[in-house]
């Protein structure tokens, strides 16, 4: 019985993991396509940064997104934020 419950839980978790991976890929693609042309890796590694938390990171992404001349959805902005956090900032979510 335990193995059936474990399999059911695993089956329920797989679509969520796949969706999370899709969103991670989308965040990376959006950043590389629309943001990385102006932002180098040095930008995210500066000692003097105004980004001290996830809230700061969201604020900065939202603030600068219009500079790309692309209309981002809220989900897309969040995907970029999560991508940057995962690859550079590593704040707790």
N, C-alpha and C positions, 0 to 999 in steps of 0.2 A: 504494500500500500504506500509506503514511503517513497518508493521509486516512481510510482505513478504520479504522486503529488510533486515530486522533484521535476519530473519530465514536464508536467503541466506548467509549473512555474518557469521553467526554462523556455518553454514554447511561448509563454506570455512575454518574457523579457527580450526575446530575440528581435521582434519588430521594433521595440523601443531602442535597442542598441543600433539597429540598422538606421533608424531615423536620426539618432544622435550622430552617427558617422556621416550621414548625408549632410547634416547641418554643419559639421566640422569642415567637410570638404567645401561646402558652399561658402563658409566664412573665409577660408583660405583663398578660394578662387576670387571672391569679391575683393578681398584685400589686395591680392596680387594684380588684379586687373585694374582696379580703380584708385588704389591708394599708394601702392609701392612705387609708382613712377616718381612721386615726390618724397616718399619716406624711405630712407635707407635704414639698415639695421642699427646704425649708430643712434638714430633718433630714440629708439626704445631702450637703449642701454645707457642713456645719459644719467649722470649722478644727480644733476639738478633737474628734476621732473615734477610737474604739477600732478602727476598721476600717482596717487597714494592709496587708492582703493578701487574696487569695482565700480562704485558710483562715479568716481573721477574719470575712470576709463570710459564708461558709458557717456558721460558728459562730453569728453573730448571727441569721441567718435561721432556723436550726434552734432557737435559744433562744426566739425570740419567736413562732414559728409557732403554738404552742398557745394564745396569747392570742386568736387568731382564732376559736377554738372549731370549727375544721375540721381533719379528719385529712388531712394531706398525705402523698402518697407521696414516696419519696426522689427519684424523677424530677421530681415537681412542685417540690419544694424546690430542686433543682438548676436547674430552669427559671427560678425566681424569682431565684436567685443570679446566673445568667447575664444575665437581664434587667437587674438592678440594676448589674451590672458593665458591661454594654454602654452603659447610659444615664447612669451616674453615676460609677463608680469607675475603670473602664478599667485594671484590673490585667492583667498578662500571664497567660495561661492555660497 
